[in-house]
Amino acid sequence: MDQGADRGAGAEGAATGGGPGGERPEARLEKAVRVAEQALIEFEIALETFRVEVDNFSRLHHQKLGPMYARLDELDAQIAEARAARSGDPEDLRRAQEARAGVMPMPGVEELFHDWIDSEGLSPEAAAMLTGQSVQPPKRVRPSEEARKLYRELARKAHPDLARDEDERKRREEFITRVNAAYARGDAGLLRELSAEWAAGPVPEKEPLSESEELYARLEWLSHRKELLTVVARELEESAIGAMLRMAPDDPDRLLEEIAEQLLAQVSEREAELSALVQ
């Protein structure tokens, strides 16, 4: 090839962007942004799923084990008080006072009845108790596999991070707020309705290729967002409930049963110890 041909080839490469295969640098950067967006969305989906699981497990943990922990605290206080009454030792008296101070106080009227009364009056559970009917156990709120699937699909399609202007971001944020609320309740029916609503809604217009500066700024924002979410994820994982849930992610109910058995054994031991002290 002569020099003239070389110059012609060089001009052609410059016209197509000069990249491998004639691809513009902005196009490669655009692909990197899309990959980063999808990675962030998948991370947020996993984080929200874990958050809901932690919230649900915390609720079940409180419902099932809370009374046992309260009983143990009360027994510990009674044991310390019995020992102090026997010995009269100032140190035993101090320990008894500390143990009694650590016992959770009886809840107030509002706390006792906040689940019984709503804007329409008595809840179904309260009405059942007052009329002698059988009371239904607390509704299980752990999302089903269908709800999880629907949630993931909606989050990937409608996530606010995919918006390209402020109006579209607001629309997506409002919609995802409804999606998150439905998922937290495990409402697969509502999630199906939301899926149909999104499918029928306006499709955001695809914008032309962004300039390099805007794409770099977008990548920087995505990176910052990932850092913030990583902090939230770490806090969830390191929380007491999060740590317990990670011990048995496939069967958390069994873990609660095992803890309940251990607490019942401790209650029996404390009751026997107290009985021996007050005889």
Stockholm file with secondary structure:
# STOCKHOLM 1.0

chainA/1-279         MDQGADRGAGAEGAATGGGPGGERPEARLEKAVRVAEQALIEFEIALETFRVEVDNFSRLHHQKLGPMYARLDELDAQIAEARAARSGDPEDLRRAQEARAGVMPMPGVEELFHDWIDSEGLSPEAAAMLTGQSVQPPKRVRPSEEARKLYRELARKAHPDLARDEDERKRREEFITRVNAAYARGDAGLLRELSAEWAAGPVPEKEPLSESEELYARLEWLSHRKELLTVVARELEESAIGAMLRMAPDDPDRLLEEIAEQLLAQVSEREAELSALVQ
#=GR chainA/1-279 SS CCHHHHHHHHHHHHHTTSSGGGCCHHHHHHHHHHHHHHHHHHHHHHHHHHHHHHHHHHHHHHHHHHHHHHHHHHHHHHHHHHHHHHHCCHHHHHHHHHHHHTSCCCCCHHHHHTTTEETTEECHHHHHHHHTCCCCCCCCCSCCHHHHHHHHHHHHHHCGGGCSSHHHHHHHHHHHHHHHHHHHTTCHHHHHHHHHHHHHSCCCCCCCCCCHHHHHHHHHHHHHHHHHHHHHHHHHHHSHHHHHHHHSSSCHHHHHHHHHHHHHHHHHHHHHHHHHHHC
#=GC SS_cons         CCHHHHHHHHHHHHHTTSSGGGCCHHHHHHHHHHHHHHHHHHHHHHHHHHHHHHHHHHHHHHHHHHHHHHHHHHHHHHHHHHHHHHHCCHHHHHHHHHHHHTSCCCCCHHHHHTTTEETTEECHHHHHHHHTCCCCCCCCCSCCHHHHHHHHHHHHHHCGGGCSSHHHHHHHHHHHHHHHHHHHTTCHHHHHHHHHHHHHSCCCCCCCCCCHHHHHHHHHHHHHHHHHHHHHHHHHHHSHHHHHHHHSSSCHHHHHHHHHHHHHHHHHHHHHHHHHHHC
//
